[in-house]
Amino acid sequence: GSESLSQLYEYAREMVENYKLILDTFTRGKYSKNFEERVHEYRNACRSNAVLQLHVKSVLEWVTVFFVSIYLIIAGWQLLDGDEIELGIILANMGIIKSLGSAWTGIYEIAVETQRLLPEVVSLVMIMNMPNDFA
């Protein structure tokens, strides 16, 4: 994902810097085709990344359903055996488990977004630390 985007940026920068040479040597079609191929590769990488994120998010939701189901079975047996557990406590605990599952899904989404933005943050820090003429 971010590696293909970096390569795409680098290729575009190279094309802009050498635009006059590209025109003079009549290789605009070649560079245009190469750029289109790199855009296509980037789109495929983004699509694959989106599918993976969707699958992981679905797994997190199913894990939450699994834990709620396991808790419901165990608590149901305790309730039927006459243990000192009330239906309200069971329902409250199920709500807590669902909330924890939602929280972990949210944490995963934040981590993915942070990872996606990291290359841009690194670029920004590098630009901000470059020498300037104001000193």
Secondary structure by P-SEA (a helix, b strand, c coil): caaaaaaaaaaaaaaaaaaaaaaaacaaaaaaaaaaaaaaaaaaaaaaaaaaaaaaaaaaaaaaaaaaaaaaaaaaaaaaacccccaaaaaaaaaaaaaaaaaaaaaaaaaaaaaaaaaaaaaaaaaaacccccc
